[in-house]
């Protein structure tokens, strides 16, 4: 009887853990192929709580690569390279984010919501820069910015050619 109860408990535990994993992440296979490639990205500041920290507008290049079940965003201008986490895919609507250390005591969280339309995309990029104390690591300040972004594909598969 004890073994039966233990097996039932274990089975319920495994099922609940498996359900959380499935709900928590988005498979790389769900991401539209049109997202991958090299993009010219224009960003215009929409709102911020720190005008001295964030640029009013910028032009970047994003190289989005899928390899071995991971997605990497490479920016040849800044030299930044980070694995991104896709949190939502609904058709051509994609939400992804990345967290990267910045300086010795800062963390930059970058969340992108975009809609792909052929060889273009538009959306919102939300940045959060957290500064921590070098002494006891407590959060000292949080600076945020929201950008309106537009992307134009430079190279890579087109959604039209599929």
PyMOL CGO cylinders between C-alpha atoms (Angstrom):
from pymol import cmd
from pymol.cgo import CYLINDER

trace = [
    CYLINDER, 0.00, 0.00, 0.00, 2.83, 2.41, 0.89, 0.3, 1, 1, 1, 1, 1, 1,
    CYLINDER, 2.83, 2.41, 0.89, 4.50, 1.64, -2.45, 0.3, 1, 1, 1, 1, 1, 1,
    CYLINDER, 4.50, 1.64, -2.45, 1.28, 2.41, -4.32, 0.3, 1, 1, 1, 1, 1, 1,
    CYLINDER, 1.28, 2.41, -4.32, 0.92, 5.77, -2.54, 0.3, 1, 1, 1, 1, 1, 1,
    CYLINDER, 0.92, 5.77, -2.54, 4.59, 6.56, -3.25, 0.3, 1, 1, 1, 1, 1, 1,
    CYLINDER, 4.59, 6.56, -3.25, 4.17, 5.71, -6.96, 0.3, 1, 1, 1, 1, 1, 1,
    CYLINDER, 4.17, 5.71, -6.96, 1.02, 7.87, -7.23, 0.3, 1, 1, 1, 1, 1, 1,
    CYLINDER, 1.02, 7.87, -7.23, 2.78, 10.78, -5.49, 0.3, 1, 1, 1, 1, 1, 1,
    CYLINDER, 2.78, 10.78, -5.49, 5.83, 10.42, -7.77, 0.3, 1, 1, 1, 1, 1, 1,
    CYLINDER, 5.83, 10.42, -7.77, 3.64, 10.24, -10.88, 0.3, 1, 1, 1, 1, 1, 1,
    CYLINDER, 3.64, 10.24, -10.88, 1.71, 13.38, -9.87, 0.3, 1, 1, 1, 1, 1, 1,
    CYLINDER, 1.71, 13.38, -9.87, 4.99, 15.19, -9.17, 0.3, 1, 1, 1, 1, 1, 1,
    CYLINDER, 4.99, 15.19, -9.17, 6.49, 14.23, -12.57, 0.3, 1, 1, 1, 1, 1, 1,
    CYLINDER, 6.49, 14.23, -12.57, 3.32, 15.26, -14.43, 0.3, 1, 1, 1, 1, 1, 1,
    CYLINDER, 3.32, 15.26, -14.43, 3.17, 18.65, -12.66, 0.3, 1, 1, 1, 1, 1, 1,
    CYLINDER, 3.17, 18.65, -12.66, 6.89, 19.36, -13.30, 0.3, 1, 1, 1, 1, 1, 1,
    CYLINDER, 6.89, 19.36, -13.30, 6.55, 18.37, -16.97, 0.3, 1, 1, 1, 1, 1, 1,
    CYLINDER, 6.55, 18.37, -16.97, 3.49, 20.63, -17.36, 0.3, 1, 1, 1, 1, 1, 1,
    CYLINDER, 3.49, 20.63, -17.36, 5.40, 23.61, -15.93, 0.3, 1, 1, 1, 1, 1, 1,
    CYLINDER, 5.40, 23.61, -15.93, 8.33, 23.07, -18.30, 0.3, 1, 1, 1, 1, 1, 1,
    CYLINDER, 8.33, 23.07, -18.30, 6.03, 22.92, -21.32, 0.3, 1, 1, 1, 1, 1, 1,
    CYLINDER, 6.03, 22.92, -21.32, 4.19, 26.10, -20.25, 0.3, 1, 1, 1, 1, 1, 1,
    CYLINDER, 4.19, 26.10, -20.25, 7.33, 27.99, -19.21, 0.3, 1, 1, 1, 1, 1, 1,
    CYLINDER, 7.33, 27.99, -19.21, 9.24, 28.06, -22.49, 0.3, 1, 1, 1, 1, 1, 1,
    CYLINDER, 9.24, 28.06, -22.49, 8.71, 28.44, -26.19, 0.3, 1, 1, 1, 1, 1, 1,
    CYLINDER, 8.71, 28.44, -26.19, 10.28, 25.96, -28.55, 0.3, 1, 1, 1, 1, 1, 1,
    CYLINDER, 10.28, 25.96, -28.55, 12.78, 27.43, -31.00, 0.3, 1, 1, 1, 1, 1, 1,
    CYLINDER, 12.78, 27.43, -31.00, 10.84, 25.58, -33.72, 0.3, 1, 1, 1, 1, 1, 1,
    CYLINDER, 10.84, 25.58, -33.72, 7.81, 27.86, -33.06, 0.3, 1, 1, 1, 1, 1, 1,
    CYLINDER, 7.81, 27.86, -33.06, 9.77, 31.00, -33.98, 0.3, 1, 1, 1, 1, 1, 1,
    CYLINDER, 9.77, 31.00, -33.98, 9.03, 32.12, -37.56, 0.3, 1, 1, 1, 1, 1, 1,
    CYLINDER, 9.03, 32.12, -37.56, 11.95, 31.46, -39.91, 0.3, 1, 1, 1, 1, 1, 1,
    CYLINDER, 11.95, 31.46, -39.91, 11.62, 35.05, -41.13, 0.3, 1, 1, 1, 1, 1, 1,
    CYLINDER, 11.62, 35.05, -41.13, 13.12, 36.28, -37.82, 0.3, 1, 1, 1, 1, 1, 1,
    CYLINDER, 13.12, 36.28, -37.82, 16.50, 34.75, -38.55, 0.3, 1, 1, 1, 1, 1, 1,
    CYLINDER, 16.50, 34.75, -38.55, 19.05, 36.72, -40.51, 0.3, 1, 1, 1, 1, 1, 1,
    CYLINDER, 19.05, 36.72, -40.51, 20.60, 40.17, -40.40, 0.3, 1, 1, 1, 1, 1, 1,
    CYLINDER, 20.60, 40.17, -40.40, 18.44, 43.22, -39.70, 0.3, 1, 1, 1, 1, 1, 1,
    CYLINDER, 18.44, 43.22, -39.70, 19.02, 46.97, -39.78, 0.3, 1, 1, 1, 1, 1, 1,
    CYLINDER, 19.02, 46.97, -39.78, 17.14, 48.24, -36.71, 0.3, 1, 1, 1, 1, 1, 1,
    CYLINDER, 17.14, 48.24, -36.71, 16.04, 51.84, -36.14, 0.3, 1, 1, 1, 1, 1, 1,
    CYLINDER, 16.04, 51.84, -36.14, 15.11, 52.71, -32.56, 0.3, 1, 1, 1, 1, 1, 1,
    CYLINDER, 15.11, 52.71, -32.56, 13.45, 55.93, -31.36, 0.3, 1, 1, 1, 1, 1, 1,
    CYLINDER, 13.45, 55.93, -31.36, 13.06, 56.69, -27.65, 0.3, 1, 1, 1, 1, 1, 1,
    CYLINDER, 13.06, 56.69, -27.65, 9.39, 56.72, -26.67, 0.3, 1, 1, 1, 1, 1, 1,
    CYLINDER, 9.39, 56.72, -26.67, 9.72, 57.14, -22.87, 0.3, 1, 1, 1, 1, 1, 1,
    CYLINDER, 9.72, 57.14, -22.87, 12.32, 56.91, -20.11, 0.3, 1, 1, 1, 1, 1, 1,
    CYLINDER, 12.32, 56.91, -20.11, 13.03, 57.79, -16.51, 0.3, 1, 1, 1, 1, 1, 1,
    CYLINDER, 13.03, 57.79, -16.51, 16.66, 58.63, -17.34, 0.3, 1, 1, 1, 1, 1, 1,
    CYLINDER, 16.66, 58.63, -17.34, 17.31, 60.81, -20.37, 0.3, 1, 1, 1, 1, 1, 1,
    CYLINDER, 17.31, 60.81, -20.37, 21.01, 61.06, -19.47, 0.3, 1, 1, 1, 1, 1, 1,
    CYLINDER, 21.01, 61.06, -19.47, 21.46, 57.27, -19.72, 0.3, 1, 1, 1, 1, 1, 1,
    CYLINDER, 21.46, 57.27, -19.72, 19.59, 56.35, -22.89, 0.3, 1, 1, 1, 1, 1, 1,
    CYLINDER, 19.59, 56.35, -22.89, 20.08, 57.63, -26.45, 0.3, 1, 1, 1, 1, 1, 1,
    CYLINDER, 20.08, 57.63, -26.45, 17.20, 59.44, -28.14, 0.3, 1, 1, 1, 1, 1, 1,
    CYLINDER, 17.20, 59.44, -28.14, 17.59, 57.32, -31.26, 0.3, 1, 1, 1, 1, 1, 1,
    CYLINDER, 17.59, 57.32, -31.26, 19.93, 54.74, -32.66, 0.3, 1, 1, 1, 1, 1, 1,
    CYLINDER, 19.93, 54.74, -32.66, 20.63, 52.52, -35.63, 0.3, 1, 1, 1, 1, 1, 1,
    CYLINDER, 20.63, 52.52, -35.63, 21.89, 48.99, -35.00, 0.3, 1, 1, 1, 1, 1, 1,
    CYLINDER, 21.89, 48.99, -35.00, 22.43, 45.75, -36.81, 0.3, 1, 1, 1, 1, 1, 1,
    CYLINDER, 22.43, 45.75, -36.81, 21.05, 42.55, -35.32, 0.3, 1, 1, 1, 1, 1, 1,
    CYLINDER, 21.05, 42.55, -35.32, 22.14, 39.15, -36.53, 0.3, 1, 1, 1, 1, 1, 1,
    CYLINDER, 22.14, 39.15, -36.53, 19.67, 36.56, -35.22, 0.3, 1, 1, 1, 1, 1, 1,
    CYLINDER, 19.67, 36.56, -35.22, 20.98, 33.00, -35.49, 0.3, 1, 1, 1, 1, 1, 1,
    CYLINDER, 20.98, 33.00, -35.49, 19.35, 29.67, -34.64, 0.3, 1, 1, 1, 1, 1, 1,
    CYLINDER, 19.35, 29.67, -34.64, 21.79, 26.91, -33.79, 0.3, 1, 1, 1, 1, 1, 1,
    CYLINDER, 21.79, 26.91, -33.79, 21.43, 23.71, -31.75, 0.3, 1, 1, 1, 1, 1, 1,
    CYLINDER, 21.43, 23.71, -31.75, 18.06, 24.71, -30.26, 0.3, 1, 1, 1, 1, 1, 1,
    CYLINDER, 18.06, 24.71, -30.26, 19.26, 28.16, -29.21, 0.3, 1, 1, 1, 1, 1, 1,
    CYLINDER, 19.26, 28.16, -29.21, 18.80, 31.65, -30.59, 0.3, 1, 1, 1, 1, 1, 1,
    CYLINDER, 18.80, 31.65, -30.59, 21.66, 34.12, -30.44, 0.3, 1, 1, 1, 1, 1, 1,
    CYLINDER, 21.66, 34.12, -30.44, 21.55, 37.85, -31.11, 0.3, 1, 1, 1, 1, 1, 1,
    CYLINDER, 21.55, 37.85, -31.11, 24.83, 39.30, -32.34, 0.3, 1, 1, 1, 1, 1, 1,
    CYLINDER, 24.83, 39.30, -32.34, 25.38, 43.04, -32.79, 0.3, 1, 1, 1, 1, 1, 1,
    CYLINDER, 25.38, 43.04, -32.79, 28.48, 43.72, -34.91, 0.3, 1, 1, 1, 1, 1, 1,
    CYLINDER, 28.48, 43.72, -34.91, 28.37, 47.46, -34.04, 0.3, 1, 1, 1, 1, 1, 1,
    CYLINDER, 28.37, 47.46, -34.04, 28.59, 47.05, -30.29, 0.3, 1, 1, 1, 1, 1, 1,
    CYLINDER, 28.59, 47.05, -30.29, 30.30, 43.66, -30.25, 0.3, 1, 1, 1, 1, 1, 1,
    CYLINDER, 30.30, 43.66, -30.25, 27.48, 42.33, -28.07, 0.3, 1, 1, 1, 1, 1, 1,
    CYLINDER, 27.48, 42.33, -28.07, 26.57, 38.68, -28.38, 0.3, 1, 1, 1, 1, 1, 1,
    CYLINDER, 26.57, 38.68, -28.38, 23.93, 37.04, -26.21, 0.3, 1, 1, 1, 1, 1, 1,
    CYLINDER, 23.93, 37.04, -26.21, 21.58, 34.10, -26.16, 0.3, 1, 1, 1, 1, 1, 1,
    CYLINDER, 21.58, 34.10, -26.16, 17.99, 35.28, -26.18, 0.3, 1, 1, 1, 1, 1, 1,
    CYLINDER, 17.99, 35.28, -26.18, 15.01, 33.72, -24.46, 0.3, 1, 1, 1, 1, 1, 1,
    CYLINDER, 15.01, 33.72, -24.46, 11.81, 33.59, -26.51, 0.3, 1, 1, 1, 1, 1, 1,
    CYLINDER, 11.81, 33.59, -26.51, 8.85, 34.01, -24.16, 0.3, 1, 1, 1, 1, 1, 1,
    CYLINDER, 8.85, 34.01, -24.16, 5.97, 34.17, -26.64, 0.3, 1, 1, 1, 1, 1, 1,
    CYLINDER, 5.97, 34.17, -26.64, 5.18, 33.37, -30.26, 0.3, 1, 1, 1, 1, 1, 1,
    CYLINDER, 5.18, 33.37, -30.26, 1.75, 33.94, -31.79, 0.3, 1, 1, 1, 1, 1, 1,
    CYLINDER, 1.75, 33.94, -31.79, 2.00, 33.75, -35.58, 0.3, 1, 1, 1, 1, 1, 1,
    CYLINDER, 2.00, 33.75, -35.58, 4.31, 36.60, -36.58, 0.3, 1, 1, 1, 1, 1, 1,
    CYLINDER, 4.31, 36.60, -36.58, 4.23, 38.21, -33.11, 0.3, 1, 1, 1, 1, 1, 1,
    CYLINDER, 4.23, 38.21, -33.11, 7.41, 37.36, -31.20, 0.3, 1, 1, 1, 1, 1, 1,
    CYLINDER, 7.41, 37.36, -31.20, 8.52, 38.37, -27.70, 0.3, 1, 1, 1, 1, 1, 1,
    CYLINDER, 8.52, 38.37, -27.70, 12.08, 37.72, -26.58, 0.3, 1, 1, 1, 1, 1, 1,
    CYLINDER, 12.08, 37.72, -26.58, 14.47, 38.98, -23.93, 0.3, 1, 1, 1, 1, 1, 1,
    CYLINDER, 14.47, 38.98, -23.93, 18.06, 38.82, -22.82, 0.3, 1, 1, 1, 1, 1, 1,
    CYLINDER, 18.06, 38.82, -22.82, 19.90, 39.74, -19.64, 0.3, 1, 1, 1, 1, 1, 1,
    CYLINDER, 19.90, 39.74, -19.64, 23.53, 40.76, -19.73, 0.3, 1, 1, 1, 1, 1, 1,
    CYLINDER, 23.53, 40.76, -19.73, 26.00, 42.05, -17.16, 0.3, 1, 1, 1, 1, 1, 1,
    CYLINDER, 26.00, 42.05, -17.16, 27.01, 45.66, -17.77, 0.3, 1, 1, 1, 1, 1, 1,
    CYLINDER, 27.01, 45.66, -17.77, 30.06, 47.20, -16.15, 0.3, 1, 1, 1, 1, 1, 1,
    CYLINDER, 30.06, 47.20, -16.15, 30.90, 45.63, -12.78, 0.3, 1, 1, 1, 1, 1, 1,
    CYLINDER, 30.90, 45.63, -12.78, 27.66, 46.24, -10.93, 0.3, 1, 1, 1, 1, 1, 1,
    CYLINDER, 27.66, 46.24, -10.93, 24.87, 46.53, -13.49, 0.3, 1, 1, 1, 1, 1, 1,
    CYLINDER, 24.87, 46.53, -13.49, 22.47, 44.20, -15.28, 0.3, 1, 1, 1, 1, 1, 1,
    CYLINDER, 22.47, 44.20, -15.28, 20.76, 45.19, -18.50, 0.3, 1, 1, 1, 1, 1, 1,
    CYLINDER, 20.76, 45.19, -18.50, 17.47, 43.45, -19.32, 0.3, 1, 1, 1, 1, 1, 1,
    CYLINDER, 17.47, 43.45, -19.32, 16.35, 43.91, -22.89, 0.3, 1, 1, 1, 1, 1, 1,
    CYLINDER, 16.35, 43.91, -22.89, 12.80, 42.82, -23.85, 0.3, 1, 1, 1, 1, 1, 1,
    CYLINDER, 12.80, 42.82, -23.85, 11.65, 43.00, -27.47, 0.3, 1, 1, 1, 1, 1, 1,
    CYLINDER, 11.65, 43.00, -27.47, 8.04, 42.70, -28.71, 0.3, 1, 1, 1, 1, 1, 1,
    CYLINDER, 8.04, 42.70, -28.71, 7.85, 42.66, -32.49, 0.3, 1, 1, 1, 1, 1, 1,
    CYLINDER, 7.85, 42.66, -32.49, 5.58, 41.83, -35.41, 0.3, 1, 1, 1, 1, 1, 1,
    CYLINDER, 5.58, 41.83, -35.41, 7.26, 40.43, -38.50, 0.3, 1, 1, 1, 1, 1, 1,
    CYLINDER, 7.26, 40.43, -38.50, 5.79, 41.52, -41.82, 0.3, 1, 1, 1, 1, 1, 1,
    CYLINDER, 5.79, 41.52, -41.82, 7.76, 40.01, -44.70, 0.3, 1, 1, 1, 1, 1, 1,
    CYLINDER, 7.76, 40.01, -44.70, 11.23, 41.57, -44.72, 0.3, 1, 1, 1, 1, 1, 1,
    CYLINDER, 11.23, 41.57, -44.72, 10.29, 44.18, -42.10, 0.3, 1, 1, 1, 1, 1, 1,
    CYLINDER, 10.29, 44.18, -42.10, 9.29, 44.26, -38.46, 0.3, 1, 1, 1, 1, 1, 1,
    CYLINDER, 9.29, 44.26, -38.46, 7.99, 46.84, -36.04, 0.3, 1, 1, 1, 1, 1, 1,
    CYLINDER, 7.99, 46.84, -36.04, 7.59, 46.80, -32.30, 0.3, 1, 1, 1, 1, 1, 1,
    CYLINDER, 7.59, 46.80, -32.30, 8.73, 47.93, -28.89, 0.3, 1, 1, 1, 1, 1, 1,
    CYLINDER, 8.73, 47.93, -28.89, 12.07, 47.42, -27.13, 0.3, 1, 1, 1, 1, 1, 1,
    CYLINDER, 12.07, 47.42, -27.13, 12.03, 47.87, -23.33, 0.3, 1, 1, 1, 1, 1, 1,
    CYLINDER, 12.03, 47.87, -23.33, 15.34, 48.32, -21.53, 0.3, 1, 1, 1, 1, 1, 1,
    CYLINDER, 15.34, 48.32, -21.53, 15.86, 48.04, -17.77, 0.3, 1, 1, 1, 1, 1, 1,
    CYLINDER, 15.86, 48.04, -17.77, 19.26, 48.90, -16.31, 0.3, 1, 1, 1, 1, 1, 1,
    CYLINDER, 19.26, 48.90, -16.31, 19.67, 47.88, -12.68, 0.3, 1, 1, 1, 1, 1, 1,
    CYLINDER, 19.67, 47.88, -12.68, 22.61, 49.21, -10.66, 0.3, 1, 1, 1, 1, 1, 1,
    CYLINDER, 22.61, 49.21, -10.66, 23.75, 47.25, -7.60, 0.3, 1, 1, 1, 1, 1, 1,
    CYLINDER, 23.75, 47.25, -7.60, 25.98, 48.29, -4.72, 0.3, 1, 1, 1, 1, 1, 1,
    CYLINDER, 25.98, 48.29, -4.72, 29.58, 47.10, -5.01, 0.3, 1, 1, 1, 1, 1, 1,
    CYLINDER, 29.58, 47.10, -5.01, 29.66, 46.77, -1.21, 0.3, 1, 1, 1, 1, 1, 1,
    CYLINDER, 29.66, 46.77, -1.21, 26.62, 44.62, -0.35, 0.3, 1, 1, 1, 1, 1, 1,
    CYLINDER, 26.62, 44.62, -0.35, 24.99, 44.05, -3.78, 0.3, 1, 1, 1, 1, 1, 1,
    CYLINDER, 24.99, 44.05, -3.78, 21.66, 45.72, -2.90, 0.3, 1, 1, 1, 1, 1, 1,
    CYLINDER, 21.66, 45.72, -2.90, 19.71, 47.32, -5.75, 0.3, 1, 1, 1, 1, 1, 1,
    CYLINDER, 19.71, 47.32, -5.75, 20.56, 51.03, -5.81, 0.3, 1, 1, 1, 1, 1, 1,
    CYLINDER, 20.56, 51.03, -5.81, 18.57, 52.24, -8.82, 0.3, 1, 1, 1, 1, 1, 1,
    CYLINDER, 18.57, 52.24, -8.82, 16.58, 51.10, -11.83, 0.3, 1, 1, 1, 1, 1, 1,
    CYLINDER, 16.58, 51.10, -11.83, 16.59, 53.06, -15.08, 0.3, 1, 1, 1, 1, 1, 1,
    CYLINDER, 16.59, 53.06, -15.08, 14.14, 52.20, -17.85, 0.3, 1, 1, 1, 1, 1, 1,
    CYLINDER, 14.14, 52.20, -17.85, 13.50, 53.16, -21.45, 0.3, 1, 1, 1, 1, 1, 1,
    CYLINDER, 13.50, 53.16, -21.45, 10.98, 52.18, -24.07, 0.3, 1, 1, 1, 1, 1, 1,
    CYLINDER, 10.98, 52.18, -24.07, 11.90, 52.42, -27.74, 0.3, 1, 1, 1, 1, 1, 1,
    CYLINDER, 11.90, 52.42, -27.74, 9.75, 52.16, -30.84, 0.3, 1, 1, 1, 1, 1, 1,
    CYLINDER, 9.75, 52.16, -30.84, 11.68, 49.96, -33.24, 0.3, 1, 1, 1, 1, 1, 1,
    CYLINDER, 11.68, 49.96, -33.24, 11.54, 49.19, -36.96, 0.3, 1, 1, 1, 1, 1, 1,
    CYLINDER, 11.54, 49.19, -36.96, 13.64, 46.56, -38.67, 0.3, 1, 1, 1, 1, 1, 1,
    CYLINDER, 13.64, 46.56, -38.67, 14.51, 45.93, -42.28, 0.3, 1, 1, 1, 1, 1, 1,
    CYLINDER, 14.51, 45.93, -42.28, 16.06, 42.63, -43.32, 0.3, 1, 1, 1, 1, 1, 1,
    CYLINDER, 16.06, 42.63, -43.32, 19.46, 42.86, -44.94, 0.3, 1, 1, 1, 1, 1, 1,
    CYLINDER, 19.46, 42.86, -44.94, 20.11, 39.15, -45.44, 0.3, 1, 1, 1, 1, 1, 1,
    CYLINDER, 20.11, 39.15, -45.44, 18.64, 35.77, -44.58, 0.3, 1, 1, 1, 1, 1, 1,
    CYLINDER, 18.64, 35.77, -44.58, 15.56, 33.79, -45.57, 0.3, 1, 1, 1, 1, 1, 1,
    CYLINDER, 15.56, 33.79, -45.57, 12.48, 35.81, -46.33, 0.3, 1, 1, 1, 1, 1, 1,
    CYLINDER, 12.48, 35.81, -46.33, 9.04, 34.81, -45.13, 0.3, 1, 1, 1, 1, 1, 1,
    CYLINDER, 9.04, 34.81, -45.13, 7.92, 35.37, -48.73, 0.3, 1, 1, 1, 1, 1, 1,
    CYLINDER, 7.92, 35.37, -48.73, 10.34, 32.79, -50.17, 0.3, 1, 1, 1, 1, 1, 1,
    CYLINDER, 10.34, 32.79, -50.17, 9.11, 29.91, -48.03, 0.3, 1, 1, 1, 1, 1, 1,
]
cmd.load_cgo(trace, "trace")
